[in-house]
Amino acid sequence: PLSKFIFTEIFTGPVMQNFIACLLIFLIANFINRLVIQNRLSKSLSLLPGLFFILYSSIVSGGLYLSPELFSIFFIMLGLLSLQKTYKSKDSAIHIFNTSMYFSIASIFYPGSWILWLFGFISLLNLRSLRLGDMLLFLTGMIVPIYLIGIYYYWDDKLYKLSSYFQLNTGIFKQISGIGFNEILALIISILTIGYSVYKYNDFTMRNPLQIKKKLDVLFWLMLFSFFMVFFTKQLSAAHFLILFIPVSIFIGLSYEKIKNGLIAEFIHIVIILLVLFGHFQLYR
């Protein structure tokens, strides 16, 4: 309901929707780069992870259009940034609350994101020793956005709409016959990139301090949970896999840095851009 309201009442024009979509993708790419640089996941001040996220968004059908998935990804990134800040932080209470609150807002836009609450809890256990107060903070952050939107629906005498945010009886198995070529292609690309990232796990974590290893493990957990989200989404689209490509773009960016021959790296980059442009021109023929 919230996504429907935004698309029908606020961003109604296609030009405005395209502008907001490009702005969100730009911000998400910057958040990805900030996460990599602030947490020292890369040995250099690299902007490649954000670049690969933009390229993937351009390749995936619907990736450059305003969608509930894109709004959800924006808040998932904010939650991920807060989550990484909980590691040995004096202000951990603020970051724990913000993490669960951002994931809760993401689930309001895209109901399949509710599974990220479990991801956030497991990641907190990985990053720090949780006390009872921390658990209560995390639970409060989850409840607050839902409580506020519930108040609005109660005031508007439409409280029944709140149940539509938690539809768990649908998923990929119930719509397997209706999945199109774009969704299948995105799923294949996602499986291949996940396999590559898992295969390179030791290369990413080797010779890194414990702090960086823990934060890289969080990204692997996100990759796992975002893939499982396909079983809980009401209507699967290719844009869904943009959520999965948050961690994958980071791992591909880190791998890309290790290419010793700069000419080969630049050639691969140009080829990808040409393929993106070719795909878009073919679309509008």
Secondary structure as UniProt FT lines:
FT   HELIX           2..5
FT   HELIX           6..10
FT   HELIX           14..38
FT   TURN            39..40
FT   HELIX           48..59
FT   TURN            61..64
FT   HELIX           68..84
FT   TURN            85..88
FT   TURN            90..91
FT   HELIX           92..109
FT   HELIX           111..115
FT   HELIX           116..127
FT   HELIX           132..155
FT   TURN            156..157
FT   HELIX           159..166
FT   HELIX           172..174
FT   HELIX           176..178
FT   HELIX           181..199
FT   HELIX           201..205
FT   TURN            206..207
FT   HELIX           210..228
FT   HELIX           229..231
FT   HELIX           238..240
FT   HELIX           241..257
FT   HELIX           262..283
//
